[in-house]
Amino acid sequence: MVATTSSTARPTSAAGLGEEENHVDETTALLASSKRTDADPVTHGSDASDALAASDDEEDKPLPKVQILLLCYARVVEPLAFFSIFPYISQMVQDNGGVKDSDVGFYSGLIESLFSLTQAIVMIFWGHAADRIGRKPVLVFSLFGVTVATGLFGLAKTIPQMILFRCLAGVFAGTIVTIRTMVAEHSTSKTQARAFSWFAFSGNLGIFLGPLLGGSLADPVHQYPGVFGSVRFFADYPYALSSLVVAMVGATAAFSSAFFVQETLKKEPAAALEQEGEEAATPGAPIASGDLSTWELLKSPGVGMVIYTYAHIMVLAFAYTAIIPVFWFTPPHLGGYGFTTRQMSLLMGLNGAAQATWLLLIFPPLQKRIGTNGVIRLCAYAYPWFFLSCPAGNLLLRIGTETSIKVFWVLLPIALAVGCGVSMSFTAIQLALNDIAPSLNVLGTLNALALTGVSGLRAFCPAVFASLFALGAVSQLAGGYAIWVLMILLAFALPVAARRLPESQEVRKRQNVRDR
């Protein structure tokens, strides 16, 4: 379960948003609302049948696979840029700043977090821009910005320069909010689960490849003296190769988006906008959804609950992602597993394979059968048991008998592979966010609202929960299991929110039409 955010990120990954009742087989991508705003009158009689038929035709549209593939490729860039510096950031800080060993952790954590903090500040701006000037211009401009800032980071020679370039990369955070919106607009209620499964998988791929590229390409003169030993540039700038390779991926994504990605924002004709304005001016008429301010959007029915549930899920994801590498490394007598680097690598590989299976093969048919909200609720009930398996494994290791250790190695891969199913909640909650949007005209802003909170959480949660784990291990509070007690309590609160998730816009519209 990794959050990119993840979120979603070393062992597990995040993706997603969720929807409605178990008896509901459909969720909506809100494409129907691009033809009729919430302020339009409800049709009657044969008009109602025509409306339903038109909606059904729209829902039967095939998924534009090439467009989704291009957007997924662009999706890889943000987690690639975020996580690629993790393997070498501490050494880079020491090389560039000459700081004491005791201060390296502070500066490393600060530089890592600034990316997410800056994202949180500018995310709403990019969401508004995507809703006003179009998705594609924002996507292409953001990709070019991330590309330049990431390339410059590897050339930094002082800590202030590192901070500047890291913040600059965070400023161009319009990629993820725009891509989420475009994937939603390319899909229908019948295809969105499959589309967002690939969206989530591409994010996880970036989370996996980021540290791999960063670690393997940093300081190439010393790592690969036979190839780069005579290259003076890489001796002077030992972290340039890593950042330039990541920047090259960003550049190819920017060019492919500029030339091949289609604009998905459908502008209202002038006549329709004029009529909408006249209706909004009528006493008692509803406000057109395209005219909603950020605060009005946040207060729209169901939006607050979906955003809260999104944040709750991501707290669990970021916390687990921060704890698990330290937990696996910590000796059993202090509350961990005491794994070697090789064992951790193998289990991370298993984790990635299991997540890909859940997201690509299991989530789409499951979401179709029990609905998006059904998936979220199922994952919400599974979270506590997944977290409980971690201290249970440590208990087996502490017993220390031959039988208990064999049982541990039998149950651990099973618990990890099955427990990774909770990663479906990341994708499901993304669908729920799309479904609750009053119209496509504010979908970019709505995604920006949710991602602003996620970026803020990603900046603070890893440090907070990793510190709490270390504190519990040192003090042996609750036998060294204090952090898991906290995680399980947080997980038990999720089903309460999941049960209060609102019904999808599309289901409500269809019910209203049929009732009339």
PEZI-V214205 format. One line per field, one symbol per residue. phi: phi as a letter, one per 20 degrees, with the letter a starting at -180 (. if undefined). burial: 1 if it has 24 or more other C-alpha atoms within 12 Angstrom, else 0. A space follows every 10 residues. Layout:
BEGIN
phi: ???
burial: ???
END
This chain:
BEGIN
phi: .ddfg..q.e fcbdapaccd gfeeecccem ffffebefef fffclfffff fffffffffe ffffffffff ffffffffff ffefegfdff fffffedlef gfefffffff ffffgfffgf fdgfgfffff fdepffgfff ffffffffff ffgfefdcfg ffffffffff feeffffffg fffffeddfe dfffffffgf fffffffffg fffgffdflf fefcffedge efgfffcfdf fgffffffff ffffffffec fefdfefffg ffffffffff ffgnffffff effgffffef gnfgfffffg ffffffffff ffffffffef ggfdoddmfe gfffffffff gffffgfffe defgffffed nfffffffff feggffffff ffffffffgm fffffffgff egffffffff ffffffffff fffffefgaf fdffffffgf fffffffffd ggffffffff ffffelflmn dgffffffff ffffgffffd ffffgfffff fffffe
burial: 1111111111 1111111111 1001111111 1111011111 0100000000 1100100110 0011001111 1111111111 1111111111 1110111000 0001001111 1111111111 1111111111 1101111111 1111111111 1111111010 0111111111 1111111111 1111111111 1111111111 1111111111 1111111111 1000000000 0001001111 1111111111 1111111100 1111110000 0000010000 0000001111 1101001101 0111111111 1111111111 1111111111 0111111110 0001001101 1111111111 0111111111 1111111111 1111111111 1111111100 0000000100 0110111111 1111111111 1111111111 1111111111 1111111111 1110110111 0110000001 1111111101 1111101111 1111111111 001000
END
